[in-house]
Amino acid sequence: MKKLVEDVYKINSREAGKVIPKHESEGFIELGIEGIGIQTIKIISTNAQFGGYLRWFSCPHCNTMVGTLYLPYSQTAFLCRHCYDLGYRQQFNRFFRKT
């Protein structure tokens, strides 16, 4: 069975992006992963509809712009859900409903 996003560590770009000054359109954050080391992740911005910026991660593996990065328990880097082939619990509930 697929691993689920609900069962792994995750970080949100909206929260992580707060460390970048408001006038900067992009920047980097460093995450210390216990027992593994430090991972540097790029944050990019798009213009928000009513001013300001929306912050996004650039996935370190595929460079896709995503809002959340995931770290399954047996892995060593935060990546997007597509790189880890993660699914959502709701996707599988329809196949395993009790009748």
N, C-alpha and C positions, 0 to 999 in steps of 0.2 A: 504494500500500500504506500501511496505517496506520503511524504512528510507534509505537515500542515503548518501554515504561517502562525497559527495560534499556539503551536508547541515549541517555538524557537525564540531565541533572543532577537530583539529588533530595536532599531533606532529610527527616529522620525526626523526628517529634514527641517520641519518647521521649528522644532525645539533646538536642534543642533545649529541651525542657521542664525540663532540669536547671538552667537559669539562673533559673528562678522559685523563690522560697523555698518550702519544703515546706508551710508553713501557708497559702499563697495558693492559691485555687482557680482563678484565671485570671490572665493577664498578657499582655504583648506582647514580641516580640523584633523587633529590627531587623536586616535582612540587607543588607550592602553588596554590590551586584552590579556588578562591574567594567564600566565603560563605560556603565552604565545609571543607577545611583543607589542610593538606599536604599529598601527595601521593609519596611513594618511589617506583622507578621503576629500575629494574636491566637491565644493558646493557651488552651484551656479544659480543665477537668479533670472526670473522673467518678470516683466512689468505686471503689476496687479491692476485690475480693472479701475479702481478708484485711487490710484497712486501707490507708491511704495513698491516693494518687491515680494514675490513669492519665491521661497528658497527650495531648491531641489538638490539631491545628491546626483553625482555622476557615478554610476556603478563602476567600481574599479576594474571589473573584468570586461564588460561589454560596452561601457561608456553610455548606456541608456540613462536618460533623465528620469529619476524615480523619487517618490516621496518617502519611501521606507527601505532600509537595508536590513538583511536578516543574517543571523549567525546560528546555524544548526549546531547542536552540542558536539558533534564530532569534527567540526570544520575549524579552519584557522583564520578566516577573513569574513568580514561583512560584505555581502553581495546582494543583488536584487533577487526577487523570488523566481524570476525566469532562469537565472543562472543556476539556482539550486533546485529548480523544478518543483517548487512548493505549490501546494494547492490550498484552497480554503475549505474549512469543515463543511460549510453550506453546500459546496459542490458535491460532496460525497453523501450528505444526508439524504438526498433524493433517491439514491441507489440502495440505501440500507434502512429504509423506513420499516418500522414494525407494523404489521397489519393485524 
